[in-house]
Amino acid sequence: MSQEALYKEITNLERKVNLLIAEHSRLKEQIDYKDQENVTLKTKLETHESQLSSFQSKYTNDKIVGNTAVGKEDTEEMKKVLDGYINEIDKCIAHLGEA
């Protein structure tokens, strides 16, 4: 193999290595971003799960109270509000599950 051909081959390999290094750096940055996003989403999920648990507990308590001391209108209204909260939390959990 002549020196000129060898030089071209080395230059070509050098270019390819530089492209691979650039792609590696880009992918590493993307992974770092996704890891950070994942931590953020997990934190939000934990918060929403905690809120859901709290709402469910309140709903249970309100249901018990509703059976004894609260009027039917108040119970129905509370049920609608809590159902709305639960639906919104379910949407948030589903959205976080997609990530």
N, C-alpha and C positions, 0 to 999 in steps of 0.2 A: 504494500500500500504506500503510495507516495505521501510526502509530507503535506502537500496541499490537501489531499483527500483526508488525511488524518486530522489536519487542522479544521477542516469543515465539519468532520464528524464530532470533534471535541467541542466546537462552537455550537453545534446543534444540540449536543447533550447538555451543555452548559445552559442553553436557553430553556430546554425542557426542565432541568433541575430548578431553575429560577421560577418557572411557571408553577411547578409543584410546590415550591416553598411559599409562593404567594397564595396559592389555593389552600394550603395547610393553614396559613395564618388567618385567612378569611373564615375557614371552617372552625378554627379554634375560637375566634371572636364570636361566631354564631352560637357555638356550644356554650360559651360563657354567658351570653345574653339569655339563652334558653334556660340555663341553670338558674340564673337570677330570677327570671320570670316564673319558673317552676316554684321556687321558694316563696315568691310573692303570692302566687295562686294558692299554694298549700296553706299559707297563713290566712288568706281570705276564706278558704274553705273551712278551716277550723273555726273561724269567727262565725261564719254562717251556720255551721253545724251547732255551735253553742247557742246562737240565737234561736235556731229551730227547736232545740231542746228546751230552751226557756219558754218559747211560745207554746210548745206542746204542754209543758207543765202548767203554764197559765191557763191554757185552754181546758185542761183537765180540771183545774181548780175552779175555773169559771163555770164549767159544766156542772160540777158538784154544787156550787153555790146557786147556779141557775135552777137546779132541781128543787132548791129549798126556798130561797128568799127573793130571787130576782124575777121580775115579770117576764112574760113570754116575749114581748117586743124587745126588751133589752138582751135577752138570750139570743134571739135571732140576729139582732144587729151585731152582737159580739161574735157570733159564729161567722157571719159574713166577713167581718174585719179580719178575724183570725184565718179564715180560709184564704183570703186575699194574701195575707202575709205568708202563709204556708206555700201557696202557689208561687209567689215571688221568690221565696227561698229555694224551692224546687227548681225553678228556672236558673237561678244562680248556680246551684250545685251541678245541674246538667251542663251549663256553660263552662264551668270549671273542669268538669269531667272530659270535655272535648279537647282541652288543652294538653 
